[in-house]
Amino acid sequence: MEKFEFKYGKTKLHVEIEERHIIDTLIPDAAAPIKDIEKEMLKAVENPKGALPLKDIVQKGERVAIIVSDITRLWIKTDAFLEYIIDYLNGIGVADDSIEIIIALGTHRPSGEDEKKAIVGAGVYNRIKVYDHDCFDRKELYYLGLSSFDTPIYINKRVMEADRVILTGGIVFHLFAGFGGGAKSMVPGVAGLDTIQHNHRLTFNKGESTGLNLNASANRIQGNPMREDITEICRKVNPDFLINAVLDEKGDFVKFVAGDFEEAWLDGCEFIRSMYGINIESEADIIVASAGGYPKDINLYQSVKTMDNCLYGGKKDSVIILASECVEGLGAEEFLQWFQYKTLAEMEGALKKNFTVPGYAAYKTAYAGIYRKLILISSLQREVVEKLGFIPAATLEEALKLAYSLSPSEPKIRLMPYGGNTLPIINK
């Protein structure tokens, strides 16, 4: 027997497993943390991919809009590098009062003032005007026609009226957009509700009860209709520059990419693939995964990404053991409401009428429950866990015992201690 530990909230869970059953443990490739954040970010800005250096794009006196991620993406640590961007702009003749920051809320709730300060940093908050995007207010949106996917394009007025637009964000695998970051700052970030909902419906096949479009998935860019639509819309708006960060599983910066919003982002995506995309030779019968501990397992909504990553590493009808404390419950008020629908087809129909990201997360949870056996170790009430389609377990030992009873006599076990970050990629 060999001992293993998995992060769970602010503590760790321990379990012993027969060594002969373990086929692999998925660990991200190591990358050296950046010691001088300002130096490395400015190096990327001065040596951009697919664009001129920022100082050769922005002219003195121009009005600059900087788009930043909202409070749900606080892991990006925008506050740790945003002030260096502001100072850089000051150095090329753009005064503080010519700069505005727009928080890319998408359909998320408005930011509190303390949250705005946490996002941009106290220094920037006290210098620069910070605005929330409002996807619901048509008066604050410009209409730019239809995309080739028939998506009506509504974009924030402040973005459209700025002389220069800079996108910021962080790059990770994304369960239906392929990767986060890049043009997602534009759509859904500062897009109108109609734009967001139409674009997100591309995660499903056309027609009634047609199911998920499996091309709208993690690690897929080409052929992913949702991502291609996002990129097309962003190219139509044509932001001037992008600065995106890559962080390791500990939350340290390991890379900055800068330049054209697509070309620079693609470089970052390749880095994510090399760091977090892990080639596997075979699919497992049992996957034991941690969402990564607090705050990554703060609620079940945030842990759906871990569950989705696990889908790529196991056989159909295999077992997923997910360790996610969920100290703040489900994480989205509407999440549980979606389980009023008794079938995937009913849930799909409701999502196609009124798409929401929590609704999609609920759908993906129900979807996983059909194609996998799900065991959840959490602080959630047992009846809630069961309603969501999971089998509740109090400990890893209990969960593993259940998993063995649901699996072949000599199961292949895959361990994913960083399940929220690592993506199994099957060698074909």
DOGUPA-41020 format. One record per residue (C-alpha): residue number from 1; residue in three letters; x negated, y negated, z. Coordinates in steps of 0.02 Angstrom, whole numbers. Last residue first. Layout:
BEGIN
+-----+---------+--------+--------+--------+
| num | residuo |     c1 |     c2 |     c3 |
+-----+---------+--------+--------+--------+
| NUM |     ala |      X |      Y |      Z |
...
+-----+---------+--------+--------+--------+
! end
This chain:
BEGIN
+-----+---------+--------+--------+--------+
| num | residuo |     c1 |     c2 |     c3 |
+-----+---------+--------+--------+--------+
| 428 |     lys |    210 |   -407 |  -1509 |
| 427 |     asn |    122 |   -468 |  -1352 |
| 426 |     ile |    258 |   -524 |  -1229 |
| 425 |     ile |    243 |   -700 |  -1162 |
| 424 |     pro |    276 |   -714 |   -975 |
| 423 |     leu |    304 |   -896 |   -923 |
| 422 |     thr |    221 |   -964 |   -766 |
| 421 |     asn |    278 |  -1126 |   -686 |
| 420 |     gly |    434 |  -1093 |   -582 |
| 419 |     gly |    381 |   -914 |   -551 |
| 418 |     tyr |    219 |   -958 |   -463 |
| 417 |     pro |    211 |   -798 |   -358 |
| 416 |     met |    266 |   -696 |   -511 |
| 415 |     leu |    234 |   -512 |   -474 |
| 414 |     arg |    275 |   -378 |   -603 |
| 413 |     ile |    328 |   -203 |   -548 |
| 412 |     lys |    337 |    -49 |   -658 |
| 411 |     pro |    455 |     73 |   -577 |
| 410 |     glu |    414 |    256 |   -537 |
| 409 |     ser |    585 |    328 |   -490 |
| 408 |     pro |    677 |    215 |   -614 |
| 407 |     ser |    766 |     62 |   -540 |
| 406 |     leu |    920 |     13 |   -438 |
| 405 |     ser |    868 |    102 |   -277 |
| 404 |     tyr |    693 |     28 |   -295 |
| 403 |     ala |    767 |   -147 |   -308 |
| 402 |     leu |    869 |   -122 |   -149 |
| 401 |     lys |    712 |    -70 |    -53 |
| 400 |     leu |    621 |   -219 |   -128 |
| 399 |     ala |    756 |   -339 |    -70 |
| 398 |     glu |    758 |   -267 |    107 |
| 397 |     glu |    568 |   -282 |    118 |
| 396 |     leu |    573 |   -458 |     44 |
| 395 |     thr |    692 |   -509 |    181 |
| 394 |     ala |    874 |   -560 |    209 |
| 393 |     ala |    945 |   -497 |     45 |
| 392 |     pro |   1094 |   -559 |    -56 |
| 391 |     ile |   1144 |   -473 |   -219 |
| 390 |     phe |   1171 |   -610 |   -347 |
| 389 |     gly |   1322 |   -641 |   -457 |
| 388 |     leu |   1357 |   -821 |   -406 |
| 387 |     lys |   1504 |   -765 |   -301 |
| 386 |     glu |   1387 |   -646 |   -209 |
| 385 |     val |   1268 |   -786 |   -160 |
| 384 |     val |   1414 |   -894 |   -102 |
| 383 |     glu |   1484 |   -751 |      4 |
| 382 |     arg |   1313 |   -722 |     86 |
| 381 |     gln |   1290 |   -902 |    138 |
| 380 |     leu |   1133 |   -981 |     68 |
| 379 |     ser |    969 |   -973 |    166 |
| 378 |     ser |    886 |   -876 |     25 |
| 377 |     ile |    824 |   -707 |    -35 |
| 376 |     leu |    916 |   -671 |   -198 |
| 375 |     ile |    930 |   -506 |   -290 |
| 374 |     leu |    982 |   -512 |   -472 |
| 373 |     lys |   1015 |   -359 |   -580 |
| 372 |     arg |    984 |   -414 |   -759 |
| 371 |     tyr |   1082 |   -436 |   -921 |
| 370 |     ile |   1249 |   -486 |   -847 |
| 369 |     gly |   1181 |   -583 |   -699 |
| 368 |     ala |   1061 |   -675 |   -814 |
| 367 |     tyr |   1209 |   -743 |   -912 |
| 366 |     ala |   1296 |   -798 |   -752 |
| 365 |     thr |   1140 |   -893 |   -700 |
| 364 |     lys |   1120 |   -964 |   -876 |
| 363 |     tyr |   1301 |  -1023 |   -871 |
| 362 |     ala |   1275 |  -1106 |   -702 |
| 361 |     ala |   1120 |  -1194 |   -768 |
| 360 |     tyr |   1221 |  -1249 |   -920 |
| 359 |     gly |   1354 |  -1319 |   -807 |
| 358 |     pro |   1222 |  -1409 |   -704 |
| 357 |     val |   1160 |  -1482 |   -870 |
| 356 |     thr |   1332 |  -1543 |   -919 |
| 355 |     phe |   1425 |  -1510 |  -1081 |
| 354 |     asn |   1609 |  -1557 |  -1090 |
| 353 |     lys |   1704 |  -1468 |  -1228 |
| 352 |     lys |   1563 |  -1350 |  -1277 |
| 351 |     leu |   1533 |  -1318 |  -1092 |
| 350 |     ala |   1715 |  -1267 |  -1064 |
| 349 |     gly |   1708 |  -1144 |  -1210 |
| 348 |     glu |   1544 |  -1071 |  -1147 |
| 347 |     met |   1618 |  -1043 |   -973 |
| 346 |     glu |   1766 |   -952 |  -1048 |
| 345 |     ala |   1653 |   -846 |  -1159 |
| 344 |     leu |   1538 |   -807 |  -1012 |
| 343 |     thr |   1687 |   -734 |   -921 |
| 342 |     lys |   1785 |   -767 |   -760 |
| 341 |     tyr |   1778 |   -956 |   -760 |
| 340 |     gln |   1792 |  -1024 |   -583 |
| 339 |     phe |   1603 |  -1000 |   -580 |
| 338 |     trp |   1582 |  -1173 |   -653 |
| 337 |     gln |   1639 |  -1248 |   -489 |
| 336 |     leu |   1485 |  -1178 |   -401 |
| 335 |     phe |   1368 |  -1295 |   -496 |
| 334 |     glu |   1481 |  -1449 |   -485 |
| 333 |     glu |   1405 |  -1516 |   -326 |
| 332 |     ala |   1227 |  -1493 |   -386 |
| 331 |     gly |   1089 |  -1435 |   -271 |
| 330 |     leu |   1155 |  -1263 |   -225 |
| 329 |     gly |   1107 |  -1276 |    -42 |
| 328 |     glu |    984 |  -1402 |     27 |
| 327 |     val |    872 |  -1271 |    111 |
| 326 |     cys |    879 |  -1168 |    -50 |
| 325 |     glu |    751 |  -1041 |     19 |
| 324 |     ser |    707 |   -966 |   -150 |
| 323 |     ala |    634 |   -790 |   -161 |
| 322 |     leu |    701 |   -712 |   -321 |
| 321 |     ile |    700 |   -524 |   -344 |
| 320 |     ile |    739 |   -485 |   -526 |
| 319 |     val |    789 |   -308 |   -569 |
| 318 |     ser |    790 |   -231 |   -744 |
| 317 |     asp |    951 |   -212 |   -842 |
| 316 |     lys |    863 |   -268 |  -1003 |
| 315 |     lys |    677 |   -254 |   -973 |
| 314 |     gly |    578 |   -386 |   -882 |
| 313 |     gly |    454 |   -526 |   -916 |
| 312 |     tyr |    552 |   -650 |  -1021 |
| 311 |     leu |    701 |   -652 |   -903 |
| 310 |     cys |    583 |   -701 |   -761 |
| 309 |     asn |    557 |   -874 |   -837 |
| 308 |     asp |    746 |   -901 |   -830 |
| 307 |     met |    752 |   -855 |   -646 |
| 306 |     thr |    612 |   -977 |   -610 |
| 305 |     lys |    705 |  -1114 |   -706 |
| 304 |     val |    864 |  -1075 |   -608 |
| 303 |     ser |    768 |  -1121 |   -451 |
| 302 |     gln |    802 |  -1308 |   -462 |
| 301 |     tyr |    990 |  -1275 |   -458 |
| 300 |     leu |    966 |  -1154 |   -314 |
| 299 |     asn |    903 |  -1289 |   -198 |
| 298 |     ile |    740 |  -1347 |   -117 |
| 297 |     asp |    648 |  -1204 |   -204 |
| 296 |     lys |    525 |  -1316 |   -295 |
| 295 |     pro |    510 |  -1430 |   -143 |
| 294 |     tyr |    463 |  -1319 |    -53 |
| 293 |     gly |    405 |  -1145 |   -106 |
| 292 |     gly |    351 |  -1091 |   -279 |
| 291 |     ala |    510 |  -1019 |   -355 |
| 290 |     ser |    445 |   -853 |   -293 |
| 289 |     ala |    460 |   -698 |   -400 |
| 288 |     val |    464 |   -509 |   -383 |
| 287 |     ile |    502 |   -432 |   -552 |
| 286 |     ile |    561 |   -252 |   -563 |
| 285 |     asp |    573 |   -136 |   -713 |
| 284 |     ala |    438 |   -233 |   -805 |
| 283 |     glu |    410 |   -272 |   -988 |
| 282 |     ser |    246 |   -226 |  -1072 |
| 281 |     glu |     82 |   -300 |  -1131 |
| 280 |     ile |     95 |   -473 |  -1054 |
| 279 |     asn |     23 |   -637 |  -1114 |
| 278 |     ile |     32 |   -779 |   -987 |
| 277 |     gly |     93 |   -953 |  -1034 |
| 276 |     tyr |     48 |  -1066 |   -889 |
| 275 |     met |   -124 |  -1135 |   -930 |
| 274 |     ser |   -147 |  -1098 |  -1115 |
| 273 |     arg |     34 |  -1134 |  -1155 |
| 272 |     ile |     29 |  -1294 |  -1051 |
| 271 |     phe |   -125 |  -1352 |  -1147 |
| 270 |     glu |    -38 |  -1317 |  -1311 |
| 269 |     cys |    111 |  -1419 |  -1251 |
| 268 |     gly |     -5 |  -1564 |  -1207 |
| 267 |     asp |    -75 |  -1566 |  -1383 |
| 266 |     leu |    104 |  -1562 |  -1448 |
| 265 |     trp |    141 |  -1715 |  -1340 |
| 264 |     ala |      1 |  -1813 |  -1423 |
| 263 |     glu |     69 |  -1772 |  -1595 |
| 262 |     glu |    251 |  -1806 |  -1552 |
| 261 |     phe |    252 |  -1971 |  -1456 |
| 260 |     asp |    101 |  -2037 |  -1553 |
| 259 |     gly |    -38 |  -2079 |  -1432 |
| 258 |     ala |    -82 |  -2012 |  -1260 |
| 257 |     val |   -117 |  -1850 |  -1170 |
| 256 |     phe |   -170 |  -1840 |   -987 |
| 255 |     lys |   -241 |  -1683 |   -907 |
| 254 |     val |   -267 |  -1594 |   -740 |
| 253 |     phe |   -165 |  -1699 |   -620 |
| 252 |     asp |   -140 |  -1610 |   -453 |
| 251 |     gly |     32 |  -1546 |   -402 |
| 250 |     lys |    -25 |  -1380 |   -330 |
| 249 |     glu |     44 |  -1284 |   -480 |
| 248 |     asp |    -62 |  -1392 |   -596 |
| 247 |     leu |    -10 |  -1557 |   -672 |
| 246 |     val |     -1 |  -1615 |   -853 |
| 245 |     ala |     33 |  -1799 |   -885 |
| 244 |     asn |    111 |  -1890 |  -1031 |
| 243 |     ile |     72 |  -2062 |  -1106 |
| 242 |     leu |    165 |  -2102 |  -1265 |
| 241 |     phe |    155 |  -2251 |  -1383 |
| 240 |     asp |    252 |  -2359 |  -1506 |
| 239 |     pro |    425 |  -2284 |  -1493 |
| 238 |     asn |    502 |  -2247 |  -1664 |
| 237 |     val |    691 |  -2260 |  -1638 |
| 236 |     lys |    713 |  -2147 |  -1789 |
| 235 |     arg |    568 |  -2039 |  -1732 |
| 234 |     cys |    656 |  -2016 |  -1565 |
| 233 |     ile |    814 |  -1958 |  -1653 |
| 232 |     glu |    718 |  -1832 |  -1759 |
| 231 |     thr |    620 |  -1767 |  -1608 |
| 230 |     ile |    778 |  -1741 |  -1505 |
| 229 |     asp |    863 |  -1653 |  -1652 |
| 228 |     glu |    713 |  -1538 |  -1674 |
| 227 |     arg |    714 |  -1500 |  -1488 |
| 226 |     met |    898 |  -1451 |  -1489 |
| 225 |     pro |    883 |  -1352 |  -1650 |
| 224 |     asn |    735 |  -1247 |  -1591 |
| 223 |     gly |    665 |  -1184 |  -1756 |
| 222 |     gln |    494 |  -1253 |  -1718 |
| 221 |     ile |    479 |  -1299 |  -1534 |
| 220 |     arg |    494 |  -1138 |  -1434 |
| 219 |     asn |    403 |  -1114 |  -1269 |
| 218 |     ala |    565 |  -1105 |  -1167 |
| 217 |     ser |    725 |  -1081 |  -1265 |
| 216 |     ala |    841 |  -1155 |  -1394 |
| 215 |     asn |    801 |  -1019 |  -1522 |
| 214 |     leu |    913 |   -902 |  -1423 |
| 213 |     asn |   1066 |  -1000 |  -1477 |
| 212 |     leu |   1177 |   -947 |  -1334 |
| 211 |     gly |   1345 |   -867 |  -1363 |
| 210 |     thr |   1465 |   -862 |  -1510 |
| 209 |     ser |   1625 |   -870 |  -1408 |
| 208 |     glu |   1698 |  -1004 |  -1523 |
| 207 |     gly |   1600 |  -1079 |  -1666 |
| 206 |     lys |   1422 |  -1141 |  -1682 |
| 205 |     asn |   1283 |  -1058 |  -1583 |
| 204 |     phe |   1242 |  -1133 |  -1414 |
| 203 |     thr |   1093 |  -1237 |  -1358 |
| 202 |     leu |   1148 |  -1359 |  -1493 |
| 201 |     arg |   1280 |  -1415 |  -1369 |
| 200 |     his |   1140 |  -1514 |  -1286 |
| 199 |     asn |   1125 |  -1632 |  -1434 |
| 198 |     his |   1311 |  -1666 |  -1439 |
| 197 |     gln |   1317 |  -1697 |  -1251 |
| 196 |     ile |   1166 |  -1811 |  -1247 |
| 195 |     thr |   1217 |  -1917 |  -1397 |
| 194 |     asp |   1395 |  -1937 |  -1335 |
| 193 |     leu |   1330 |  -1985 |  -1162 |
| 192 |     gly |   1215 |  -2121 |  -1229 |
| 191 |     ala |   1027 |  -2101 |  -1239 |
| 190 |     val |    892 |  -2166 |  -1122 |
| 189 |     gly |    824 |  -2002 |  -1052 |
| 188 |     pro |    924 |  -1872 |  -1152 |
| 187 |     val |    848 |  -1904 |  -1275 |
| 186 |     met |    717 |  -2043 |  -1264 |
| 185 |     ser |    612 |  -1976 |  -1121 |
| 184 |     lys |    646 |  -1805 |  -1198 |
| 183 |     ala |    537 |  -1864 |  -1343 |
| 182 |     gly |    379 |  -1806 |  -1256 |
| 181 |     gly |    405 |  -1724 |  -1087 |
| 180 |     gly |    481 |  -1555 |  -1055 |
| 179 |     phe |    444 |  -1404 |  -1162 |
| 178 |     gly |    547 |  -1283 |  -1265 |
| 177 |     ala |    706 |  -1388 |  -1249 |
| 176 |     phe |    808 |  -1243 |  -1176 |
| 175 |     leu |    718 |  -1179 |  -1020 |
| 174 |     his |    582 |  -1311 |  -1020 |
| 173 |     phe |    398 |  -1268 |  -1002 |
| 172 |     val |    306 |  -1415 |   -926 |
| 171 |     ile |    246 |  -1585 |   -985 |
| 170 |     gly |    258 |  -1744 |   -882 |
| 169 |     gly |    325 |  -1916 |   -922 |
| 168 |     thr |    289 |  -2086 |   -999 |
| 167 |     leu |    357 |  -2168 |  -1156 |
| 166 |     ile |    297 |  -2341 |  -1211 |
| 165 |     val |    409 |  -2456 |  -1314 |
| 164 |     arg |    352 |  -2617 |  -1397 |
| 163 |     asp |    447 |  -2771 |  -1456 |
| 162 |     ala |    593 |  -2727 |  -1343 |
| 161 |     glu |    771 |  -2747 |  -1408 |
| 160 |     met |    800 |  -2562 |  -1443 |
| 159 |     val |    737 |  -2507 |  -1273 |
| 158 |     arg |    839 |  -2640 |  -1183 |
| 157 |     lys |    993 |  -2585 |  -1281 |
| 156 |     asn |    983 |  -2403 |  -1226 |
| 155 |     ile |   1009 |  -2283 |  -1370 |
| 154 |     tyr |   1166 |  -2211 |  -1452 |
| 153 |     ile |   1140 |  -2087 |  -1594 |
| 152 |     pro |   1291 |  -1984 |  -1646 |
| 151 |     thr |   1226 |  -1806 |  -1672 |
| 150 |     asp |   1274 |  -1738 |  -1841 |
| 149 |     phe |   1123 |  -1618 |  -1841 |
| 148 |     ser |   1045 |  -1728 |  -1978 |
| 147 |     ser |   1057 |  -1870 |  -1852 |
| 146 |     leu |   1204 |  -1989 |  -1858 |
| 145 |     gly |   1207 |  -2179 |  -1851 |
| 144 |     leu |   1100 |  -2296 |  -1747 |
| 143 |     tyr |   1223 |  -2359 |  -1616 |
| 142 |     tyr |   1147 |  -2475 |  -1485 |
| 141 |     leu |   1193 |  -2453 |  -1302 |
| 140 |     glu |   1223 |  -2570 |  -1156 |
| 139 |     lys |   1403 |  -2611 |  -1205 |
| 138 |     arg |   1436 |  -2423 |  -1220 |
| 137 |     asp |   1409 |  -2401 |  -1033 |
| 136 |     phe |   1411 |  -2215 |   -992 |
| 135 |     cys |   1227 |  -2175 |  -1025 |
| 134 |     asp |   1170 |  -2302 |   -897 |
| 133 |     his |    981 |  -2323 |   -891 |
| 132 |     asp |    918 |  -2388 |   -725 |
| 131 |     tyr |    816 |  -2547 |   -727 |
| 130 |     val |    651 |  -2595 |   -644 |
| 129 |     lys |    585 |  -2774 |   -654 |
| 128 |     ile |    397 |  -2777 |   -624 |
| 127 |     arg |    288 |  -2844 |   -484 |
| 126 |     asn |    359 |  -2781 |   -318 |
| 125 |     tyr |    409 |  -2613 |   -392 |
| 124 |     val |    236 |  -2598 |   -470 |
| 123 |     gly |    148 |  -2610 |   -302 |
| 122 |     ala |    277 |  -2503 |   -211 |
| 121 |     gly |    259 |  -2357 |   -332 |
| 120 |     val |    358 |  -2323 |   -490 |
| 119 |     ile |    463 |  -2175 |   -435 |
| 118 |     ala |    460 |  -2203 |   -247 |
| 117 |     lys |    508 |  -2387 |   -268 |
| 116 |     lys |    652 |  -2339 |   -381 |
| 115 |     glu |    705 |  -2210 |   -251 |
| 114 |     asp |    703 |  -2342 |   -113 |
| 113 |     glu |    812 |  -2452 |   -224 |
| 112 |     gly |    935 |  -2310 |   -251 |
| 111 |     ser |    937 |  -2230 |   -422 |
| 110 |     pro |   1097 |  -2205 |   -522 |
| 109 |     arg |   1165 |  -2028 |   -545 |
| 108 |     his |   1099 |  -1915 |   -683 |
| 107 |     thr |   1170 |  -1915 |   -861 |
| 106 |     gly |   1004 |  -1962 |   -943 |
| 105 |     leu |    920 |  -2057 |   -801 |
| 104 |     ala |    769 |  -2119 |   -897 |
| 103 |     ile |    718 |  -2260 |   -780 |
| 102 |     ile |    681 |  -2416 |   -881 |
| 101 |     ile |    531 |  -2523 |   -834 |
| 100 |     glu |    514 |  -2700 |   -895 |
|  99 |     ile |    361 |  -2797 |   -951 |
|  98 |     ser |    356 |  -2977 |  -1012 |
|  97 |     asp |    370 |  -3044 |   -833 |
|  96 |     asp |    213 |  -2947 |   -787 |
|  95 |     ala |    111 |  -3037 |   -921 |
|  94 |     val |     51 |  -2954 |  -1081 |
|  93 |     gly |   -118 |  -3025 |  -1131 |
|  92 |     ile |   -226 |  -2874 |  -1166 |
|  91 |     gly |   -283 |  -2857 |   -985 |
|  90 |     asn |   -105 |  -2872 |   -921 |
|  89 |     leu |    -62 |  -2720 |  -1027 |
|  88 |     tyr |   -204 |  -2622 |   -946 |
|  87 |     asp |   -146 |  -2678 |   -773 |
|  86 |     ile |     29 |  -2615 |   -810 |
|  85 |     ile |    -39 |  -2449 |   -873 |
|  84 |     tyr |   -148 |  -2432 |   -717 |
|  83 |     glu |      5 |  -2468 |   -610 |
|  82 |     leu |     94 |  -2320 |   -690 |
|  81 |     phe |    -39 |  -2193 |   -641 |
|  80 |     ala |     -2 |  -2127 |   -465 |
|  79 |     asp |    177 |  -2194 |   -462 |
|  78 |     thr |    221 |  -2078 |   -605 |
|  77 |     lys |    192 |  -1932 |   -489 |
|  76 |     ile |    262 |  -1804 |   -614 |
|  75 |     trp |    333 |  -1708 |   -465 |
|  74 |     leu |    458 |  -1852 |   -444 |
|  73 |     arg |    554 |  -1780 |   -590 |
|  72 |     thr |    725 |  -1777 |   -506 |
|  71 |     ile |    693 |  -1959 |   -453 |
|  70 |     asp |    693 |  -2020 |   -633 |
|  69 |     ser |    564 |  -2015 |   -773 |
|  68 |     val |    487 |  -2175 |   -841 |
|  67 |     ile |    517 |  -2280 |   -997 |
|  66 |     ile |    405 |  -2432 |  -1018 |
|  65 |     ala |    479 |  -2578 |  -1114 |
|  64 |     val |    357 |  -2710 |  -1178 |
|  63 |     arg |    399 |  -2887 |  -1232 |
|  62 |     glu |    258 |  -2960 |  -1336 |
|  61 |     gly |    157 |  -3106 |  -1271 |
|  60 |     lys |    -13 |  -3040 |  -1324 |
|  59 |     gln |      1 |  -2899 |  -1451 |
|  58 |     val |     28 |  -2714 |  -1418 |
|  57 |     ile |    -36 |  -2594 |  -1551 |
|  56 |     asp |   -225 |  -2622 |  -1553 |
|  55 |     lys |   -235 |  -2623 |  -1363 |
|  54 |     leu |   -137 |  -2459 |  -1360 |
|  53 |     pro |   -271 |  -2369 |  -1460 |
|  52 |     leu |   -207 |  -2328 |  -1634 |
|  51 |     ala |    -96 |  -2177 |  -1655 |
|  50 |     gly |   -100 |  -1992 |  -1702 |
|  49 |     lys |   -190 |  -1935 |  -1544 |
|  48 |     pro |   -255 |  -2074 |  -1432 |
|  47 |     asn |   -435 |  -2112 |  -1382 |
|  46 |     glu |   -417 |  -2275 |  -1284 |
|  45 |     val |   -257 |  -2217 |  -1198 |
|  44 |     ala |   -333 |  -2046 |  -1160 |
|  43 |     lys |   -487 |  -2128 |  -1082 |
|  42 |     leu |   -370 |  -2245 |   -988 |
|  41 |     met |   -286 |  -2094 |   -909 |
|  40 |     glu |   -451 |  -2012 |   -866 |
|  39 |     lys |   -527 |  -2167 |   -785 |
|  38 |     glu |   -370 |  -2213 |   -687 |
|  37 |     ile |   -348 |  -2036 |   -621 |
|  36 |     asp |   -527 |  -2017 |   -559 |
|  35 |     lys |   -542 |  -1843 |   -483 |
|  34 |     ile |   -440 |  -1747 |   -611 |
|  33 |     pro |   -408 |  -1570 |   -549 |
|  32 |     ala |   -509 |  -1435 |   -639 |
|  31 |     ala |   -399 |  -1309 |   -726 |
|  30 |     ala |   -369 |  -1130 |   -668 |
|  29 |     asp |   -262 |  -1017 |   -776 |
|  28 |     pro |    -93 |   -989 |   -696 |
|  27 |     ile |    -68 |   -824 |   -601 |
|  26 |     leu |     49 |   -686 |   -658 |
|  25 |     thr |     20 |   -529 |   -555 |
|  24 |     asp |     11 |   -368 |   -655 |
|  23 |     ile |     70 |   -187 |   -679 |
|  22 |     ile |    109 |   -152 |   -497 |
|  21 |     his |    182 |     22 |   -466 |
|  20 |     arg |     16 |    107 |   -427 |
|  19 |     glu |    -20 |    -23 |   -292 |
|  18 |     glu |    130 |     29 |   -186 |
|  17 |     ile |    200 |   -133 |   -116 |
|  16 |     glu |    186 |   -217 |     55 |
|  15 |     val |    280 |   -378 |     85 |
|  14 |     his |    252 |   -551 |    156 |
|  13 |     leu |    358 |   -709 |    146 |
|  12 |     lys |    279 |   -880 |    165 |
|  11 |     thr |    331 |  -1043 |    248 |
|  10 |     lys |    378 |  -1219 |    192 |
|   9 |     gly |    518 |  -1155 |     81 |
|   8 |     tyr |    467 |   -980 |     30 |
|   7 |     lys |    294 |   -955 |    -44 |
|   6 |     phe |    257 |   -773 |    -83 |
|   5 |     glu |    135 |   -655 |      1 |
|   4 |     phe |     67 |   -485 |    -46 |
|   3 |     lys |      0 |   -336 |     51 |
|   2 |     glu |    -57 |   -176 |    -37 |
|   1 |     met |      0 |      0 |      0 |
+-----+---------+--------+--------+--------+
! end
